[in-house]
Amino acid sequence: MSAQTYLAYDYPLLSVFWSMLLFFLWIMWFVLLFRVVVDIFRDDDMSGWAKAGWLVLTVLLPFLGVFVYVIARGKNMGRRETAQARAQQEEFNTYIRETAAGGRNSSVDELAKLSEIRSRGDITDEEFRKAKDLVLTGHGPAEHSGLTSRTTHR
């Protein structure tokens, strides 16, 4: 048995700890590097030349570039990320409000429909007045009042 074999006890526990620590530090380094690159592109206050300069610095001298960027502009990185998260949340909320309200008609649309139905003679003036009151008080659109589906027999 001249070949050297490595068993589990040949790699002590402290070496496992240091290996894991170095691995996690390496992963954290890449996370920081990508966050800096994303922040460079996210910043609207920086000109194109400044963005190009920071990118060249972080690509050619990654450790120095990232550390200088974090020292020089790190304070506002969190603010820009928070502002972007708020803007995305506001866009999402606006989209939800518009989508949810898309199925409902406004009271002006409802009144126009009621007026058209009354002018055709499908509902009486009394039914129009009741439906108009329902629409204006916000108790529901005219379709739910049951008045628009009725036709008067002549």
ABEGO torsion letter per residue (X at the ends): XABBBBBAAABBAAAAAAAAAAAAAAAAAAAAAAAAAAAAAABAABBAAAAAAAAAAAAABAAAAAAAAAAAAAAAAAAAAAAAAAAAAAAAAAAAAAAAAAABBBAAAAAAAAAAAAAAGABBAAAAAAAAAAAAAGAEBAAAAGAAABBBBX
